[in-house]
């Protein structure tokens, strides 16, 4: 059974089964607000079979069938007893109309003495039917309310989850976009820097290559120029040497030719005297210098001797001090060693005496 659908009533999935408080109900018991073109009222036409029913009234009295029995119940035809809902259209599969009409026959034409009992029985059946209908309505509303509550809770939970994750997804999308943009910018900057560095390196390499070629060209030009200059210089120097050699040879020949002459002899004598005077002067200067050096050497020798004496005295004093310090150190160490030996000897003798005393006491205890 679906939510909002009552057995024997009209299905309404959104609002449940219609009741007396329905907007289409006018407030009158048994009013036609619940009737519809698909649901005919319980009139004589139903009993005559004009609405698709082949059942005839059990008493045959049309005056008893002209009354709509469902109007006697609170809420209209919906709350009518089950034995009165059997002839309604759409309920033929669930209720057999003949037993319902057979059960209704005693109330349609009954003896006056049994009218009160029939009315009580009818009222009791009406109360039971109303209670059953109310229970079914409440059950349908409970099912419908539980279903709607579950749907609302599910929608609210989905909305809350969507709202909670929207910020995280938005932040994640923004972070992803920023990270992608940062990576693209970093890649672009790296490519641009690599391009700029490559261009700068290419320019520097071209400059170095040009400078190298220019330097090699300048070296070749300088080598060629220096070679030509050196060749010219060597040629000039060789010519000068040859000219000097030629002049020397000429002068030698002239001197050899003129050495027997008197002028040459006078010049030779003057040159000899001048050379002798120069040699004597040089020897005298050397003698004076040696004398001065000798005097200075005596003073230096005296100072050197005094210095060496002082150094020897200082060295002797250092040796004496070192010996005295060594003697003091040995004396201190010897005293410490003597004290240590004496203490060790005293300790050993004390231990020996203590051990001997203990042994004597132990022997006295054992023999006593």
KALIN-V571371 format. One line per field, one symbol per residue. ss: DSSP state (@ for helix, = for strand, . for the rest). phi: phi as a letter, one per 40 degrees, with the letter a starting at -180 (. if undefined). Layout:
BEGIN
ss = ???
phi = ???
END
This chain:
BEGIN
ss = ...............................@@@.=..=....@@@@@.............@@@@...@@@@...@@@@..@@@............@@@@@@@@@@@@...@@@@@@@@@@@@@@@@@@@@@@@@@@@@@@@@@@@@@@@@@@@@@@@@@@@@@@@@@@@@@@@@@@@@@@@@@@@@@@@@@@@@@@@@@@@@@@@@@@@@@@@@@@@@@@@@@@@@@@@@@@@@@@@@@@@@@@@@@@@@@@@@@@@...@@@@@@@@@@@@@@@@@@@@@@@@@@@@@@@@@@@@@@@@@@@@@@@@@@@@@@@@@@@@@@@@@@@@@@@@@@@@@@@@@@@@@@@@@@@@@@@@@@@@@@@@@@.
phi = .ccgbbcgbccaccbgccbcccccccgccgcccccadcbcccbcccccgcbhbbcbdccgccccccccccccbchgccccdccccccccgbcccbcccccccccdcccabcdcccccccccccccccccccccccccccccccccccccccccccccccccccccccccccccccccccccccccccccccccccccccccccccccccccccccccccccccccccccccccccccccccccccccccccccccccbcccccccccccccccccccccccccccccccccccccccccccccccccccccccccccccccccccccccccccccccccccccccccccccccccccccccccccccc
END
